[in-house]
Amino acid sequence: MHLVSRHVALDLLLAVLVLYASFWVYEVGNYLSLMLSGANVALVISGILPVGTIAVSTSHSWMPTAVAKLLQVAFSALPMLLVAHRARSTRFSLVEGAAICVIGLFGASFYWESLTLVSTLSLGVHEILYVAMAIAVQFGLMRAMKYSPFPRDD
Protein backbone atom coordinates (compact mmCIF):
# COMPACT_ATOMS: atom_id res chain seq x y z
CA MET A 1 0.00 0.00 0.00
CA HIS A 2 2.84 2.38 0.80
CA LEU A 3 4.34 1.88 -2.66
CA VAL A 4 1.02 2.74 -4.30
CA SER A 5 0.78 6.05 -2.43
CA ARG A 6 4.31 7.00 -3.58
CA HIS A 7 3.30 6.21 -7.14
CA VAL A 8 0.20 8.39 -6.82
CA ALA A 9 2.22 11.24 -5.28
CA LEU A 10 4.77 11.01 -8.11
CA ASP A 11 1.94 10.88 -10.65
CA LEU A 12 0.43 14.05 -9.18
CA LEU A 13 3.78 15.85 -9.10
CA LEU A 14 4.53 14.91 -12.71
CA ALA A 15 1.03 15.96 -13.81
CA VAL A 16 1.61 19.42 -12.31
CA LEU A 17 4.97 19.59 -14.12
CA VAL A 18 3.25 18.63 -17.39
CA LEU A 19 0.78 21.47 -16.92
CA TYR A 20 3.63 23.92 -16.23
CA ALA A 21 5.64 22.64 -19.19
CA SER A 22 2.60 23.06 -21.44
CA PHE A 23 2.99 26.84 -21.28
CA TRP A 24 6.54 26.51 -22.58
CA VAL A 25 5.63 23.89 -25.19
CA TYR A 26 2.84 26.08 -26.58
CA GLU A 27 4.90 29.25 -26.80
CA VAL A 28 7.97 27.48 -28.22
CA GLY A 29 5.66 25.87 -30.81
CA ASN A 30 4.33 29.33 -31.63
CA TYR A 31 7.87 30.69 -31.82
CA LEU A 32 9.03 27.91 -34.17
CA SER A 33 6.02 28.13 -36.47
CA LEU A 34 6.30 31.91 -36.80
CA MET A 35 10.06 31.71 -37.28
CA LEU A 36 9.57 29.15 -40.07
CA SER A 37 7.04 31.46 -41.72
CA GLY A 38 9.74 34.10 -42.07
CA ALA A 39 8.62 36.46 -39.31
CA ASN A 40 10.98 38.21 -36.92
CA VAL A 41 10.08 36.54 -33.62
CA ALA A 42 10.76 37.08 -29.92
CA LEU A 43 9.59 35.04 -26.95
CA VAL A 44 8.25 37.12 -24.04
CA ILE A 45 8.91 35.73 -20.56
CA SER A 46 7.53 36.99 -17.26
CA GLY A 47 9.02 35.33 -14.21
CA ILE A 48 8.95 31.57 -14.74
CA LEU A 49 6.32 31.58 -17.50
CA PRO A 50 6.38 32.52 -21.15
CA VAL A 51 3.55 34.97 -21.70
CA GLY A 52 3.57 35.32 -25.46
CA THR A 53 5.37 35.53 -28.72
CA ILE A 54 5.91 38.77 -30.57
CA ALA A 55 6.19 38.48 -34.33
CA VAL A 56 6.68 41.04 -37.03
CA SER A 57 5.84 39.72 -40.46
CA THR A 58 8.18 40.69 -43.22
CA SER A 59 7.61 40.88 -46.93
CA HIS A 60 9.58 37.62 -47.12
CA SER A 61 6.90 35.72 -45.19
CA TRP A 62 5.96 32.79 -47.43
CA MET A 63 3.58 30.96 -45.14
CA PRO A 64 -0.08 31.96 -44.66
CA THR A 65 -1.16 32.57 -41.07
CA ALA A 66 -3.47 29.54 -41.06
CA VAL A 67 -0.60 27.23 -42.05
CA ALA A 68 1.66 28.75 -39.37
CA LYS A 69 -1.07 28.16 -36.78
CA LEU A 70 -1.52 24.55 -37.92
CA LEU A 71 2.23 24.07 -37.49
CA GLN A 72 2.02 25.64 -34.04
CA VAL A 73 -0.64 23.13 -33.01
CA ALA A 74 1.46 20.28 -34.42
CA PHE A 75 4.66 21.48 -32.71
CA SER A 76 2.77 21.87 -29.43
CA ALA A 77 0.60 18.76 -29.49
CA LEU A 78 3.23 16.25 -30.60
CA PRO A 79 5.37 16.44 -27.41
CA MET A 80 2.24 16.22 -25.27
CA LEU A 81 1.02 13.22 -27.26
CA LEU A 82 4.35 11.53 -26.57
CA VAL A 83 4.01 12.38 -22.87
CA ALA A 84 0.49 10.91 -22.79
CA HIS A 85 1.69 7.74 -24.51
CA ARG A 86 4.66 7.35 -22.16
CA ALA A 87 2.48 8.08 -19.10
CA ARG A 88 0.09 5.36 -20.21
CA SER A 89 2.89 2.80 -20.45
CA THR A 90 4.15 3.73 -16.96
CA ARG A 91 0.64 3.84 -15.44
CA PHE A 92 0.72 7.53 -14.57
CA SER A 93 -2.97 8.18 -15.19
CA LEU A 94 -2.92 11.76 -13.86
CA VAL A 95 -0.04 12.65 -16.19
CA GLU A 96 -1.86 11.02 -19.09
CA GLY A 97 -5.04 12.95 -18.26
CA ALA A 98 -3.16 16.24 -17.94
CA ALA A 99 -1.45 15.68 -21.30
CA ILE A 100 -4.77 14.83 -22.98
CA CYS A 101 -6.36 17.97 -21.50
CA VAL A 102 -3.48 20.11 -22.77
CA ILE A 103 -3.67 18.55 -26.25
CA GLY A 104 -7.38 19.41 -26.35
CA LEU A 105 -6.65 23.02 -25.50
CA PHE A 106 -3.86 23.16 -28.08
CA GLY A 107 -6.19 21.72 -30.73
CA ALA A 108 -8.88 24.27 -29.94
CA SER A 109 -6.28 27.04 -29.92
CA PHE A 110 -6.06 26.75 -33.70
CA TYR A 111 -9.56 28.20 -33.82
CA TRP A 112 -8.77 30.88 -31.23
CA GLU A 113 -5.55 31.90 -32.96
CA SER A 114 -7.36 32.10 -36.30
CA LEU A 115 -10.17 34.42 -35.20
CA THR A 116 -9.09 36.95 -37.79
CA LEU A 117 -9.97 34.40 -40.47
CA VAL A 118 -13.52 33.72 -39.24
CA SER A 119 -16.57 35.93 -39.26
CA THR A 120 -17.10 38.55 -36.63
CA LEU A 121 -19.21 36.74 -34.08
CA SER A 122 -19.56 37.97 -30.52
CA LEU A 123 -16.83 37.10 -28.04
CA GLY A 124 -19.26 34.88 -26.14
CA VAL A 125 -19.95 32.77 -29.23
CA HIS A 126 -16.20 32.45 -29.90
CA GLU A 127 -15.64 31.34 -26.30
CA ILE A 128 -18.40 28.72 -26.56
CA LEU A 129 -16.94 27.40 -29.83
CA TYR A 130 -13.44 27.28 -28.32
CA VAL A 131 -14.59 25.34 -25.25
CA ALA A 132 -16.69 22.99 -27.38
CA MET A 133 -13.70 22.27 -29.63
CA ALA A 134 -11.41 21.66 -26.64
CA ILE A 135 -13.91 19.24 -25.10
CA ALA A 136 -14.43 17.44 -28.42
CA VAL A 137 -10.67 16.97 -28.91
CA GLN A 138 -10.23 15.79 -25.32
CA PHE A 139 -13.07 13.28 -25.47
CA GLY A 140 -11.89 12.07 -28.87
CA LEU A 141 -8.40 11.47 -27.50
CA MET A 142 -9.74 9.85 -24.34
CA ARG A 143 -11.77 7.47 -26.44
CA ALA A 144 -8.96 6.77 -28.91
CA MET A 145 -6.45 6.15 -26.12
CA LYS A 146 -8.99 4.31 -23.95
CA TYR A 147 -8.13 6.68 -21.11
CA SER A 148 -9.38 6.00 -17.62
CA PRO A 149 -8.40 7.96 -14.51
CA PHE A 150 -8.65 4.75 -12.52
CA PRO A 151 -5.75 2.30 -12.15
CA ARG A 152 -5.51 -0.23 -14.95
CA ASP A 153 -5.01 -3.93 -14.51
CA ASP A 154 -3.38 -4.48 -17.93
N, C-alpha and C positions, 0 to 999 in steps of 0.2 A: 504494500500500500504506500509506503514511503517513497518508493521509486516512482510510482505513478504521479504523486503530487509534485515531485521534482520535474517530471516531464511536462506536466501541465503548467508549472511556473515558467519553465523555459519556453514553452509554446506561447504563453502570454507575452513574455518579454520579447521574443522574436517577432510576434505579430505587431507589437508597438513599434519595433524597429522598421518593419516593413512599411507601416503607415508613415513613419518619418521619412524613410528613404523614397517613398512615392513622390514627395514634393521635389526632391532632387531629380528623380528619374523623369518626371514630367517636364521640368524646365530644361534639363539637358537634352531631352528629345526635341523640345521646341527650339533650343539653340542650334542643334545639329540640322534640323530640317530647314530652318531659315538660313543657316550658313550655306547649306547645299543649294539653296535657291538663288544664291548670289547676293544676299543682303548683308550689310554691315551689322554685326550682331554683338550685343553685350549682355551678360547675365547679371541681374541685379540681386544682391544678397543683403538681407537684413538680419543681423545676428547669426543664428544657426540655420536659417531657412532661406532658400531662394524665393524671391517674391515676384519675379517676372523676367521677361526677356525683352530687351529693347532692340528693335530692328529698323534700319533705314534701308528701304529698297533703292536699288540703283537702277540705272538704265540697262545694266547688264543682267538683270534678274530674268532668268529663262523659265522659271517654274511658276505656274499659276498658284495663287494662294490656296486653292482647294487641294492641290497636289501636295503642297508643303504641309498642310494640316493633316492630310492622310499619312504622310511620312512621320509626322510628329506622333500620331496615334500609334503607328507601327513601332517606332523607336521606343515609345513609352510602354506599350503593352507587352512587347516581347519579353523584356526582362521579368516583368511581373508574372507572365505566363510560365516562364521557367521556374520562378520561385514557387508558384502554386503547384506545379508538377513535382518539384523536389520535396515540397512540404507534404504532399500526398504520400510520397514514397517513404518518408520518415515519420509519418503519422502525426504531423503537427497540424491538426485540424483548424486551430485558430489562425495560424499563419496562412494556410490555404484559403480560408474564408476572407481574411484581410486582403490577400492578393486578388481574389476574385472580385471583391468589392471595388478595389482600386482599378482593376481592368474595366469594370463597368463604367466607372466615372471617366476613365480615359476615353473609352469608346463614345460615350455621350458628349465628351468635350469637343469632338469633331463638329457636332452640330453647334455648340456654343461658340466655338472659335470661328465658325463660318456664318455668323449672324448677318454679316454684311452681304452675303450672297442670297439670303432668303428674304421673303417679303417682310414688310414692316408690321409685324403683329405687336400686340402689347407685351410688355415685359412679363406680365403674369402668364401669358400663353407660352412664351418662350421658356419660362421656368418649368411649367407643367410638362412641356415637350422634352426638356432636358432630363427631368427626373424620370419620366416614363421611359426614355431611351436607356438611362442608366440601369433602371430596374430590369428592363427587357434583356439587356446584355448580361447582367448578373445572373438572372434566372436561366438564361440560355447556357451560360458557362456552368452553372451549378448542375444543370441537367446533363450537359455533355460530359462533365467530369464526374458525375455521380457523387457530388459533394454532400457530405453529411457532417454537421458539427459534433456528432456523437462519435465516440471511439469505434473504430472498425475492427472486425474480427478477421479480416483477410490477410 
